[in-house]
Amino acid sequence: MESIDGVSAPTGGVRFTAAHAFVITAYLAAAVLLALIAHMPVQDILVLLGGAGAVSVAVLVASNVNDGKGGRTGLLRRLLNAAVGPGNGSVN
C-alpha cells in the first residue's frame, strides 16, 4: 500500500469478496423471508432494511481505524477534521 499524507491507502481497485456477497445475499434473504413469512408489505421491508443498513454505515464510520501514526482515530473524527481543518478552502 502506498501512503497518502502519511496514511496507508489502497492503490488498486477494491475487490468484491465473499464477505460482500454474503451481506448482499443476507439482505435479499431477509427481504424474502419478511415478505413470505411475516406478510410485510414491500415498502415496510425496504424501510426496515434501509434503516438497518444506515445503522451499519454509521457504526462503520464511527469505528476506530488506524491513523497511520501507530494510534487509532475514529473515521468520523478524521472526516470532520478534513472538513473543517486548514487547507480545505473554508474561511476561518
Phi and psi in degrees as GROMACS dihedral restraints (atoms count N, CA, C in turn):
[ dihedral_restraints ]
;  ai    aj    ak    al  type     phi  dphi    fc
    3     4     5     6     1   -88.2    20    10
    4     5     6     7     1   171.0    20    10
    6     7     8     9     1  -113.9    20    10
    7     8     9    10     1   134.6    20    10
    9    10    11    12     1  -118.7    20    10
   10    11    12    13     1   114.5    20    10
   12    13    14    15     1    54.7    20    10
   13    14    15    16     1    37.6    20    10
   15    16    17    18     1    79.6    20    10
   16    17    18    19     1     3.4    20    10
   18    19    20    21     1  -113.6    20    10
   19    20    21    22     1   131.2    20    10
   21    22    23    24     1   -67.6    20    10
   22    23    24    25     1   140.1    20    10
   24    25    26    27     1  -143.2    20    10
   25    26    27    28     1   143.0    20    10
   27    28    29    30     1   -68.6    20    10
   28    29    30    31     1   137.7    20    10
   30    31    32    33     1   -96.8    20    10
   31    32    33    34     1   -25.9    20    10
   33    34    35    36     1   -90.6    20    10
   34    35    36    37     1  -179.5    20    10
   36    37    38    39     1   -71.5    20    10
   37    38    39    40     1   157.4    20    10
   39    40    41    42     1   -79.2    20    10
   40    41    42    43     1   133.2    20    10
   42    43    44    45     1   -90.4    20    10
   43    44    45    46     1   144.2    20    10
   45    46    47    48     1   -84.8    20    10
   46    47    48    49     1   114.4    20    10
   48    49    50    51     1  -110.2    20    10
   49    50    51    52     1   178.7    20    10
   51    52    53    54     1   -62.9    20    10
   52    53    54    55     1   -31.5    20    10
   54    55    56    57     1   -64.0    20    10
   55    56    57    58     1   -40.8    20    10
   57    58    59    60     1   -65.3    20    10
   58    59    60    61     1   -43.6    20    10
   60    61    62    63     1   -63.1    20    10
   61    62    63    64     1   -38.2    20    10
   63    64    65    66     1   -62.8    20    10
   64    65    66    67     1   -43.2    20    10
   66    67    68    69     1   -63.5    20    10
   67    68    69    70     1   -44.6    20    10
   69    70    71    72     1   -63.5    20    10
   70    71    72    73     1   -43.7    20    10
   72    73    74    75     1   -63.8    20    10
   73    74    75    76     1   -40.3    20    10
   75    76    77    78     1   -64.3    20    10
   76    77    78    79     1   -40.6    20    10
   78    79    80    81     1   -64.1    20    10
   79    80    81    82     1   -43.7    20    10
   81    82    83    84     1   -64.8    20    10
   82    83    84    85     1   -41.7    20    10
   84    85    86    87     1   -62.9    20    10
   85    86    87    88     1   -41.7    20    10
   87    88    89    90     1   -63.2    20    10
   88    89    90    91     1   -40.9    20    10
   90    91    92    93     1   -63.6    20    10
   91    92    93    94     1   -43.4    20    10
   93    94    95    96     1   -65.5    20    10
   94    95    96    97     1   -44.4    20    10
   96    97    98    99     1   -63.8    20    10
   97    98    99   100     1   -40.8    20    10
   99   100   101   102     1   -65.6    20    10
  100   101   102   103     1   -36.4    20    10
  102   103   104   105     1   -71.6    20    10
  103   104   105   106     1   -41.8    20    10
  105   106   107   108     1   -83.1    20    10
  106   107   108   109     1   -43.4    20    10
  108   109   110   111     1   -89.4    20    10
  109   110   111   112     1   -46.6    20    10
  111   112   113   114     1   -87.6    20    10
  112   113   114   115     1    -8.8    20    10
  114   115   116   117     1    54.8    20    10
  115   116   117   118     1    41.0    20    10
  117   118   119   120     1   -84.1    20    10
  118   119   120   121     1   144.5    20    10
  120   121   122   123     1   -65.6    20    10
  121   122   123   124     1   151.2    20    10
  123   124   125   126     1   -59.4    20    10
  124   125   126   127     1   -38.1    20    10
  126   127   128   129     1   -61.4    20    10
  127   128   129   130     1   -42.0    20    10
  129   130   131   132     1   -65.3    20    10
  130   131   132   133     1   -38.7    20    10
  132   133   134   135     1   -63.6    20    10
  133   134   135   136     1   -43.6    20    10
  135   136   137   138     1   -63.0    20    10
  136   137   138   139     1   -39.9    20    10
  138   139   140   141     1   -66.0    20    10
  139   140   141   142     1   -43.9    20    10
  141   142   143   144     1   -62.8    20    10
  142   143   144   145     1   -49.9    20    10
  144   145   146   147     1   -70.2    20    10
  145   146   147   148     1   -33.3    20    10
  147   148   149   150     1   -65.3    20    10
  148   149   150   151     1   -40.0    20    10
  150   151   152   153     1   -64.8    20    10
  151   152   153   154     1   -41.9    20    10
  153   154   155   156     1   -63.9    20    10
  154   155   156   157     1   -39.8    20    10
  156   157   158   159     1   -64.9    20    10
  157   158   159   160     1   -39.4    20    10
  159   160   161   162     1   -65.0    20    10
  160   161   162   163     1   -40.0    20    10
  162   163   164   165     1   -63.3    20    10
  163   164   165   166     1   -41.4    20    10
  165   166   167   168     1   -61.4    20    10
  166   167   168   169     1   -43.3    20    10
  168   169   170   171     1   -64.6    20    10
  169   170   171   172     1   -41.5    20    10
  171   172   173   174     1   -61.7    20    10
  172   173   174   175     1   -39.6    20    10
  174   175   176   177     1   -65.5    20    10
  175   176   177   178     1   -42.4    20    10
  177   178   179   180     1   -64.2    20    10
  178   179   180   181     1   -40.6    20    10
  180   181   182   183     1   -67.2    20    10
  181   182   183   184     1   -36.7    20    10
  183   184   185   186     1   -84.1    20    10
  184   185   186   187     1    -8.4    20    10
  186   187   188   189     1   -73.7    20    10
  187   188   189   190     1   165.7    20    10
  189   190   191   192     1   -79.9    20    10
  190   191   192   193     1   139.0    20    10
  192   193   194   195     1  -130.8    20    10
  193   194   195   196     1   158.0    20    10
  195   196   197   198     1   -70.5    20    10
  196   197   198   199     1   130.1    20    10
  198   199   200   201     1   -90.1    20    10
  199   200   201   202     1     2.0    20    10
  201   202   203   204     1    85.0    20    10
  202   203   204   205     1    -4.3    20    10
  204   205   206   207     1  -115.0    20    10
  205   206   207   208     1    18.0    20    10
  207   208   209   210     1    88.9    20    10
  208   209   210   211     1   -12.8    20    10
  210   211   212   213     1  -102.3    20    10
  211   212   213   214     1  -179.3    20    10
  213   214   215   216     1  -125.1    20    10
  214   215   216   217     1   134.7    20    10
  216   217   218   219     1  -133.4    20    10
  217   218   219   220     1   140.2    20    10
  219   220   221   222     1   -65.0    20    10
  220   221   222   223     1   140.6    20    10
  222   223   224   225     1   -61.7    20    10
  223   224   225   226     1   -36.9    20    10
  225   226   227   228     1   -61.2    20    10
  226   227   228   229     1   -42.3    20    10
  228   229   230   231     1   -63.7    20    10
  229   230   231   232     1   -40.4    20    10
  231   232   233   234     1   -64.1    20    10
  232   233   234   235     1   -40.7    20    10
  234   235   236   237     1   -65.6    20    10
  235   236   237   238     1   -41.6    20    10
  237   238   239   240     1   -66.8    20    10
  238   239   240   241     1   -39.9    20    10
  240   241   242   243     1   -62.7    20    10
  241   242   243   244     1   -38.0    20    10
  243   244   245   246     1   -67.9    20    10
  244   245   246   247     1   -34.3    20    10
  246   247   248   249     1   -74.2    20    10
  247   248   249   250     1   -36.5    20    10
  249   250   251   252     1  -110.5    20    10
  250   251   252   253     1     0.8    20    10
  252   253   254   255     1   -78.9    20    10
  253   254   255   256     1   172.9    20    10
  255   256   257   258     1   -67.6    20    10
  256   257   258   259     1   147.0    20    10
  258   259   260   261     1    89.9    20    10
  259   260   261   262     1     8.8    20    10
  261   262   263   264     1  -101.2    20    10
  262   263   264   265     1     2.0    20    10
  264   265   266   267     1    89.8    20    10
  265   266   267   268     1     0.2    20    10
  267   268   269   270     1   -83.8    20    10
  268   269   270   271     1   157.3    20    10
  270   271   272   273     1   -90.5    20    10
  271   272   273   274     1   123.9    20    10
